[in-house]
Amino acid sequence: MKFYLLLFSITSFSVFAQEQDSATLISEVKIEAYKKPSSYIGSTKSVSVISDHLLRLNNPERLLEAINQNAGSRMEERSPGSYRLSIRGSSLRSPFGVRNIKVYLDDFILSDASGNTYLNSISPELIHRIEIYKGPESGDFGAVTGGTLLLKTRTADHLSGNISVGSYGTFNQSIDFSKQFKKHFLQVFQNYYQTDSYREQSAVQRKQLFIKDLFQYRENAELKALLLVSDLYYQTPGGLSLEQMQMNRKQARLPTKTLPGAKEQHAGIRNKMILGGLSHEFKITPNLSQFILVQGSYVDFENPFITNFENRFESNFALRTHLNYQKNWNKLSLEWRAGYEGGTNSILIKNYDNNRGIEGDPQNFDQLKNNSGFYFLSQKLKFSDKLFSDISVSLNSNSYDWENIYPNIENGKVKFKKQVLPNFGVTYMLTKDFSVRGKIGKGNSSPTNEEIRSSNQKINKELIPEYGWNKEIGLRKQFANLFFLETLILISA
């Protein structure tokens, strides 16, 4: 058992709404918690909020600086355009990218059925707000050990355009338009970004189009449509030895006696992705509502590497639905939720010899199909604005089929044991600006496609899910709407 004591984790909130040009006080900050809103200081969850104001203070071309200002979360830039995200050490098992973390864009699910997320395909300028949930939240978001990211886009009228240029061939252009048209709220976002970067073989180019339409066709019913088209290309320069760096720190990885260099092999990644979906929310009675979401996506992934040229073609489908019931009495408020979220991911992986950026002779072809899902039940309680609790449980399942197409014909199926994952959190308000809270929850994380079929082109059938318990006790104190202090004792077992 390990004990971690985190003291003086200070979060300063100065949330500005551009449309109103006014500041939101710390005491007024709300977390959305995927349709379970609550005040920040009264929340039972370990959560950080990155406001639009803080996002705009940092580099508009990446999220790294804004995320790294929050205790417990860390984003690393391996090379320009390539990012790795960690929440409470969740990247320990990750070969690269985003693993063990669930990511949502508004209502929609960015993470695929195996747990992989192409977060770097999202333009940072599209994001208006981020909520970072640290530790497992299996009762709402399923089997993850690290945490959950909720990426929020605009919800109010806005019009902006941007053109900027910089050193090393940097150019950034974007248009962001959102407006209420009677029963429709429409957002259109477009972005083009490119840079040659500092080192050789480290150029980046990203093109993106995002369209969202929120249609409130009845007073008690709302339909949302989303379309995201992204084309990301970035080169990978590779590593240098100390001697090579001292000689010329700008150069890409050099060739050796047995292998060519990054520049000769045109090493890089091109990721074309399209995501579309519909969500519908309907208020059946004043106390009872129903939500359903369906979505699909397609990914064309190309990676010329030093030793091979890999192509991946992925198709994804996901569904989320839940019933919500809320009842208020004089001093007591209760909310229940029961639902299901599941997805399927089918991926064809082809590896060839890399002949200086051109596909050569075939090496290995594999087909994977991953299915995962969870049923969940949760209860939220508020008593006299003093006592808050969240109790939830989920039943999670995950399995995958694999087939080797070339050079051998072989196939199999792996089904992991179903996991029951409970979560319980409670907060008590000692005063209106001082709270104490406790939380315990179990997380589980199955291996992703890139772990099952790793870079050595072998199917790792012996991999098993990781799991663990998260236990924490914390104090939250607000000081005259100037800053916020949180002290946390984290126990992991």
NORHU-V806079 format. One record per backbone hydrogen bond with DSSP energy under -1.0 kcal/mol. CO is the residue of the C=O (numbers start at 1). NH is the residue of the N-H. If there is no record, write none. Layout:
# NORHU-V806079
CO&NH ; CO&NH
This chain:
# NORHU-V806079
2&492 ; 4&490 ; 6&488 ; 8&10 ; 9&486 ; 15&24 ; 17&21 ; 22&17 ; 25&28 ; 26&29 ; 29&40 ; 31&38 ; 32&36 ; 38&31 ; 40&43 ; 45&47 ; 46&134 ; 48&132 ; 50&130 ; 51&55 ; 52&56 ; 53&57 ; 59&62 ; 63&67 ; 64&68 ; 67&70 ; 70&73 ; 72&88 ; 74&86 ; 76&84 ; 79&82 ; 82&78 ; 84&76 ; 86&74 ; 89&92 ; 98&117 ; 100&146 ; 102&149 ; 103&110 ; 103&111 ; 104&151 ; 105&108 ; 108&105 ; 112&115 ; 116&112 ; 117&119 ; 118&121 ; 119&122 ; 123&126 ; 129&152 ; 130&50 ; 131&150 ; 132&48 ; 133&148 ; 137&140 ; 137&141 ; 138&142 ; 142&144 ; 146&135 ; 147&102 ; 148&133 ; 149&104 ; 150&131 ; 151&106 ; 152&128 ; 152&129 ; 158&178 ; 160&176 ; 162&174 ; 164&172 ; 168&196 ; 170&166 ; 171&194 ; 172&164 ; 173&192 ; 174&162 ; 175&190 ; 176&160 ; 177&188 ; 178&158 ; 179&186 ; 181&184 ; 183&216 ; 184&181 ; 185&214 ; 186&179 ; 187&212 ; 188&177 ; 189&210 ; 190&175 ; 191&208 ; 192&173 ; 193&206 ; 194&171 ; 195&204 ; 203&235 ; 204&195 ; 205&233 ; 206&193 ; 207&231 ; 208&191 ; 209&229 ; 210&189 ; 211&227 ; 212&187 ; 213&225 ; 214&185 ; 215&217 ; 215&223 ; 218&221 ; 220&283 ; 221&218 ; 222&281 ; 223&215 ; 224&279 ; 225&213 ; 226&277 ; 227&211 ; 228&275 ; 229&209 ; 230&273 ; 231&207 ; 232&271 ; 233&205 ; 234&269 ; 237&253 ; 241&245 ; 242&246 ; 243&247 ; 244&248 ; 248&251 ; 250&200 ; 253&262 ; 259&256 ; 261&265 ; 262&267 ; 267&236 ; 269&234 ; 270&302 ; 271&232 ; 272&300 ; 273&230 ; 274&298 ; 275&228 ; 276&296 ; 277&226 ; 278&294 ; 279&224 ; 280&292 ; 281&222 ; 282&290 ; 287&326 ; 288&284 ; 288&285 ; 289&324 ; 290&282 ; 291&322 ; 292&280 ; 293&320 ; 294&278 ; 295&318 ; 296&276 ; 297&316 ; 298&274 ; 299&314 ; 300&272 ; 301&312 ; 302&270 ; 303&310 ; 304&268 ; 308&305 ; 309&352 ; 310&303 ; 311&350 ; 312&301 ; 313&348 ; 314&299 ; 315&346 ; 316&297 ; 317&344 ; 318&295 ; 319&342 ; 320&293 ; 321&340 ; 322&291 ; 323&338 ; 324&289 ; 325&336 ; 327&334 ; 331&384 ; 332&329 ; 333&382 ; 334&327 ; 335&380 ; 336&325 ; 337&378 ; 338&323 ; 339&376 ; 340&321 ; 341&374 ; 342&319 ; 343&372 ; 344&317 ; 345&370 ; 346&315 ; 347&368 ; 348&313 ; 349&366 ; 350&311 ; 351&363 ; 351&364 ; 352&309 ; 353&360 ; 354&356 ; 358&355 ; 361&353 ; 364&351 ; 365&405 ; 365&406 ; 366&349 ; 367&403 ; 368&347 ; 369&401 ; 370&345 ; 371&399 ; 372&343 ; 373&397 ; 374&341 ; 375&395 ; 376&339 ; 377&393 ; 378&337 ; 379&391 ; 380&335 ; 381&389 ; 382&333 ; 383&386 ; 383&387 ; 386&429 ; 387&383 ; 388&427 ; 389&381 ; 390&425 ; 391&379 ; 392&423 ; 393&377 ; 394&421 ; 395&375 ; 396&419 ; 397&373 ; 398&416 ; 399&371 ; 400&414 ; 401&369 ; 402&412 ; 403&367 ; 404&410 ; 406&365 ; 410&404 ; 412&402 ; 414&400 ; 419&396 ; 421&394 ; 422&442 ; 423&392 ; 424&440 ; 425&390 ; 426&438 ; 427&388 ; 428&436 ; 431&434 ; 433&478 ; 434&430 ; 434&431 ; 435&476 ; 436&428 ; 437&474 ; 438&426 ; 439&472 ; 440&424 ; 441&470 ; 443&468 ; 445&466 ; 448&451 ; 448&452 ; 449&453 ; 452&460 ; 454&457 ; 458&454 ; 459&461 ; 460&463 ; 466&445 ; 468&443 ; 469&493 ; 470&441 ; 471&491 ; 472&439 ; 473&489 ; 474&437 ; 475&487 ; 476&435 ; 477&485 ; 479&482 ; 479&483 ; 483&479 ; 484&11 ; 485&477 ; 486&9 ; 487&475 ; 488&6 ; 489&473 ; 490&4 ; 491&471 ; 492&2
